[in-house]
Amino acid sequence: MTAQVPCFILHRRPFRETSLIIEVVAQGYGRLNLVLKGAQGSKKSATSGLSQVFNPLLLSFSGAGELKTALSLESNGPAVILEDKFLYSGFYINEIICRLWPQNVDSDELFELYTTLLEDLSQTQQLPEPNAHFLEMLLRRFEFNLLRMLGFGIDCRYTAGGNELIEAGQAYRFIAEEGFVLSHKSYSGQPLFSGEDIVAIGQMNLTSGNVLKAAKHLARAALAPHLGGKPLKSRELFVNL
């Protein structure tokens, strides 16, 4: 049995008659899958009302396999309330972590990244409209940081293979899991990235609309091979919105 650790629920689904399987991001533990007993049905436990996404929780659990057992679940503060596009952005982040982060890979950084993002989303939605630019900045920074933590970070200083510095006056194609290559035309609809935009992305200077648009294309290209062919459900929510 572990001591109580801070966590957030990323996803939940029914399991048998009275239980749930919850996926959580937990401080020091990364992503975990757990059985939460008595969380549904006619005789719900006190934990059933807590088992919602964006709720800061304290969790204790046991088990050494991939599917562990939640022993206790307690509130660790007020829930983060997100609405509209910020709510869908939260769903997107949860889905990305569930799809990409391996189970039972210890990490303090992942929990810190997630917690900071939720706080930033909550604060940004309080800004006067339009706040879409700030929301996009938050999502791009999260995506690039997550890729780096997974070992798939993008080198925005050198071309693929580390041969040459990326130059401001040149154009480049991005090859997933390899990097940027000098190019004067796009191939199969792949976007071209200016050297100026690549350098700005590497510095996380996303204030320019053009740079932010390039960053979105780059993040999608970098994430695609790791997500596989299965579409993201949260992206469908954005389309409907």
Secondary structure as GFF3:
##gff-version 3
##sequence-region A 1 241
A	DSSP	beta_strand	5	15	.	.	.	ID=ss1
A	DSSP	beta_strand	19	26	.	.	.	ID=ss2
A	DSSP	beta_strand	30	36	.	.	.	ID=ss3
A	DSSP	beta_strand	57	62	.	.	.	ID=ss4
A	DSSP	beta_strand	67	75	.	.	.	ID=ss5
A	DSSP	alpha_helix	84	100	.	.	.	ID=ss6
A	DSSP	alpha_helix	109	124	.	.	.	ID=ss7
A	DSSP	alpha_helix	132	149	.	.	.	ID=ss8
A	DSSP	three_ten_helix	160	162	.	.	.	ID=ss9
A	DSSP	beta_strand	171	175	.	.	.	ID=ss10
A	DSSP	beta_strand	179	182	.	.	.	ID=ss11
A	DSSP	beta_strand	193	194	.	.	.	ID=ss12
A	DSSP	alpha_helix	195	202	.	.	.	ID=ss13
A	DSSP	alpha_helix	209	227	.	.	.	ID=ss14
A	DSSP	alpha_helix	233	240	.	.	.	ID=ss15
###
